[in-house]
Amino acid sequence: MKHCIGINLLTRDEILAVVVRALRLVPYYYRNQLPPPELRLEFSDGWLVPQVGFLFEEPSSRTIGTLREAAVRAGFRCSNPITPETSSLKKGEPPTRATITAIQQQNRMMCYRTTVEGYATQAALYLERESSRFPEWFRETPIINGGDGRQNHPTQVLLDMVTIVAHALGMTSNNEIGVARLESSLTQLTDDDLAEFITNHFDNLKIALVGDLRNSRVTNSWLDLGRHFKIQYLLVAPDSFQVEAWRCQGLRVAVSDKLDDAVAYNVVYTIRTQIERLGNVMTIADAEAILSAIQVNRRFIDKSEALIMDAQPLDVLRPMIDPAIWNESQVIMDIQAIMGSPTRTAVFQMCWGHRKQHMDLLTIPKSFPYDVLASEEIHSHWQKMQERWQAEQRAINPLDKGMVLDRITAGFGLMVDAVINRAGVHGGLGSSSIIAQRQRSTEMGRKDIVFLPDAFVSEDVLAALTLLVGSLRVIELKESLYRKLMFRPPTAVARIFICPNEACVTRIDPEAESFLHVNSYDGKTSFDCAYCRHRFSTGQIVSAIHA
């Protein structure tokens, strides 16, 4: 575990290792004691104690406070937080440049909280990809995501896990008695035993997530956890606040707009109204009115034994937990909050210990299969075409070298030309393509054709185009040979398309290269951005190209 960017990018063993270590650290944190050597980091003699950098674009109290506390407890120094008010971020400095500047100032680990989705992913990818341009310790910089946009908040879910397990092991109260019970349980378990206990607990966990789920990065990270454990979810929210259905594919998920359906669940986790992410969807007053119907109150806890959790901050004007029950024993959000520091201490220790590891966060396809539909000598082919087109009373201008992109859906020729220009086929000097629009076609009725004299499109671009134009045929004219090719759709597309999400780091940072995973289901194709983790339709990708 070199980075902590998203639960989706961790393995189950890495998750278990963090939770086990964090649980071991809890008693020492609670009593403000130095943990034993096996729970501490050792730094090389003769070197300065490493420093942790904090780049926080969004307001935060718990996350940045516990990250800084955890860094100190793990043995690091802390730099002053980089914020828009105190740095060049206010001047429009792009994310990658801000990261490089921070690391140049000897920050050996970076923590982020940002509105830009995919910020932490871009930082880690850039440092791996461009490692040869910088000192070795640049590539060895672990990246910790303290929350990006609506997508990821991995350390929150890790501390939630620690909270749930600590409670199950006896820490049912937020005092010395509760900690002593936890400590007693821990002394009877080896790390392997504890990992097995955690696995069994989460493989049988039933959790209800309640509130503004659509805009919540905590919700998304909890759903990611279900890819590692057999968790049963209940998503309680009105339609306007529900999670997109595709995020739940392959998970054990039930959906409801009634809080009473959560009575039999082990944990009820409330999510506040994400006012800062509502955008223009609805007013704050409308959001309050809609979500007030699913507020956790005394009537609910009187008939449910569920633990009540909330990541906080609590919004006193629109609380998802009635203030009248904040101090009830079932409401364990104060225990939850205290787990932030030991959990993030464990994250720092694990990431620092694996900092020399090379990580391939994205696997870029290296080959693009295609079928050869026809092959013959160029002039022989054009002679046949001239005879055919003369019979149809159409003119033809034969090419000896270049490409022809044929069977393009009518009206898509300009889009295809835009894609190949973005890919640099014409060297950034403007298009030298010839676009024939709405040509007669026996099979298609009408079609567009793009002629590329003396120009060739790379295989990755041609394969990507098949995702937008399924009927595409590629004619290659090279070395006196004519070939008609049909490319097979790739499983991922790097650099070629534009992510439609304007909050994605690839739309904001010129050094971030787009990367879209391709999904094919029930005859439909969709695209998942590896950075912002939104899903897009083919139409949305086409619209972004035209924009």
Sequence and secondary structure as in RCSB ss.txt:
>XXXX:A:sequence
MKHCIGINLLTRDEILAVVVRALRLVPYYYRNQLPPPELRLEFSDGWLVPQVGFLFEEPSSRTIGTLREAAVRAG
FRCSNPITPETSSLKKGEPPTRATITAIQQQNRMMCYRTTVEGYATQAALYLERESSRFPEWFRETPIINGGDGR
QNHPTQVLLDMVTIVAHALGMTSNNEIGVARLESSLTQLTDDDLAEFITNHFDNLKIALVGDLRNSRVTNSWLDL
GRHFKIQYLLVAPDSFQVEAWRCQGLRVAVSDKLDDAVAYNVVYTIRTQIERLGNVMTIADAEAILSAIQVNRRF
IDKSEALIMDAQPLDVLRPMIDPAIWNESQVIMDIQAIMGSPTRTAVFQMCWGHRKQHMDLLTIPKSFPYDVLAS
EEIHSHWQKMQERWQAEQRAINPLDKGMVLDRITAGFGLMVDAVINRAGVHGGLGSSSIIAQRQRSTEMGRKDIV
FLPDAFVSEDVLAALTLLVGSLRVIELKESLYRKLMFRPPTAVARIFICPNEACVTRIDPEAESFLHVNSYDGKT
SFDCAYCRHRFSTGQIVSAIHA
>XXXX:A:secstr
   BS GGGS HHHHHHHHHHHHHHHHHHHTT    GGGS    TTS   EEEEEE S  SHHHHHHHHHHHHTT
 EE   B TTTSGGGGT  HHHHHHHHHHTTEEEEEEEESSBTHHHHHHHHHHHTGGGS HHHHT  EEEEEETT
TB HHHHHHHHHHHHHHHTT  SSSHHHHHHHHHHHHT  HHHHHHHHHHHHHT EEEEEE  TT HHHHHHHHH
TTTS  EEEEE  GGGS  GGGGTTSEEEEES GGGGTT SEEEEE   GGG TTSS HHHHHHHHGGG B HHH
HHH   EEEE S   TTS SB GGGTTSTTB HHHHHHTHHHHHHHHHHHHHHTTT     S       EEEEEE
EEHHHHHHHHHHHHHHTT      SSEEEEEEEETT HHHHHHHHHHTTTTTTS    EEEEEEEETTTEEEEEE
EEET    HHHHHHHHHH TT EEEEEETTEEEEEEE   SEEESSS  S TTBHHHH TT   EEEEEEETTEE
EEEETTT  EEEHHHHHHHHH 
